Amino acid sequence: MLSMMTDNDKNDSYHSDNSLSQTVGNRKMNNLCRQVSIESPGSRIQDCVFNFTVPVPEVPPEGARIQVICAGACYRMRGRSSSASSINSNQSVEESPNTNNTPHYGLRDSALFAGFEVAGIIDAFGEDLKDTDLKVGQRVVIYPYDDIPHGYTEYMTVPKLSYLVPIPDNLPLSVAAMLPTGALLAKNAVLTAQKYVSKILEGHPRNHMCKILIVGTGGLALWAIRIAEQQFNAAEFKNRVKITVASLKDEGFKLASEIPHVTLVQWNEDLYEKQIIERTRDACRGPVDIVIDFGITSRSLHRSLQCLNNNGVVLVSEEVADRLMPKFSKLILDTDQKIEAVTCGSIELLKELVELVANKKIIPPPYTEFAAEDAATVVLKLCKSEIAGRAVLRFHDIQ
């Protein structure tokens, strides 16, 4: 638990000795803390969650140390971390040798996705910092910068304060933890789609409709649906954008149906591919102009292209773009279609997202909190799509 400090305590700790065993405020810090590392699931899901005891990190001279309170259940791609357990494979999820030769549902519907999501409290500042508007004890989220440490630890550091985004008191830390990757990627995907929507609607009569298909009903897609509803409610888009959601699981219908003005279609894998495509085109009233595809598999992307207009665009996450795009270069060349990779988004966009969610202009998808020590069970449930919406790991029971 983090004890609140007096002004004198803050002054004393601001330029504190950053040794692993130190007094911060009125408490003695242990020199060790927990770390939970989640990697991309392979054929054995239980082999992708690792628990370590690691030293409490020293505070960077111009940075800060954060006490992690909540973290979104995201994974890091194998081979991208420094842990010994992660260097075994660079194999893609889709190519993993699962017993049924299909990827996990939680990966397909984006209930579990690559990223890094942390919300917590500033614990200490670096000794070289001269001035900052931030305070010890302040609630923040961490922007997922390129060299962010692997795994979730009870205490983590940032080399620069510019990676920290303050969050208001009315925004729960459990909700804030979902913003830095999942919500941010979805927001950037919708903003990218908006550029195409504007071009499509330009020069057309007021009754011309732009059609968007969002694939998946896991965490990424649920954020994208809510963000798109807010984004396209602006005057220039109102009643001119039709959103359809392709659900990859039965539970997705209930989650997506809670959002007004959204059409649903189920991608039932028991049907023939031609039937699924025809069903989708019927639900969308013809081919769509834009697809936001969080399905991350070749099959999903191929199906999305079959539901897309000539000259249309499919937006996919940057994580899977390098793997999937080369497979479809010939196909999209023949149809003048386009596949575009979407990045996670900027820190300025994260600040805007924090404000929108805090002011209830965007309502977050449903989520369930779990204790951090239950991460292995959580990932197993996510891979089987047994958790509605998002899963959030809680390290400390404070707000």
Number of C-alpha atoms within 10 A of each C-alpha: 9 15 11 13 15 11 11 10 14 19 13 13 22 21 16 17 16 21 13 15 15 15 15 21 22 12 11 10 15 12 14 16 16 17 22 21 22 25 25 24 25 21 18 12 18 13 14 21 22 17 17 13 12 14 16 22 19 19 24 19 15 15 21 25 25 30 24 27 25 33 29 28 28 26 22 20 21 23 17 13 16 12 13 8 16 20 13 9 14 12 14 16 21 18 13 17 14 15 9 8 11 15 22 23 19 26 25 26 30 28 31 29 26 20 18 26 25 30 31 31 24 25 25 26 28 25 18 12 16 9 6 8 4 15 14 22 18 16 27 24 29 28 26 20 14 6 8 15 15 18 22 25 28 23 23 24 26 23 16 14 18 11 17 22 20 18 20 16 11 8 17 15 26 23 23 29 28 29 28 31 25 28 29 28 26 29 27 21 26 24 18 17 21 18 10 16 22 13 10 16 18 11 9 10 8 12 9 14 17 19 22 24 27 27 31 32 32 33 27 30 31 30 28 28 26 22 27 23 21 14 18 20 14 10 8 11 18 12 16 17 20 20 21 23 29 27 25 24 19 12 16 24 18 13 17 24 13 10 13 9 13 15 17 21 21 19 23 15 10 8 10 9 14 11 13 20 19 15 17 26 17 13 17 21 11 15 23 25 23 27 27 27 24 28 29 25 22 16 11 18 24 14 17 25 25 17 25 24 18 17 13 21 24 22 22 23 22 14 17 18 16 11 13 17 18 9 12 15 13 10 13 18 11 9 14 12 18 20 19 16 17 22 16 24 20 16 19 11 16 24 19 14 21 25 16 15 17 20 13 11 14 19 15 21 23 15 17 13 17 18 14 24 15 13 22 20 13 23 27 20 18 26 21 14 23 15 20 20 25 26 26 25 25 24 22 16 9 12 13
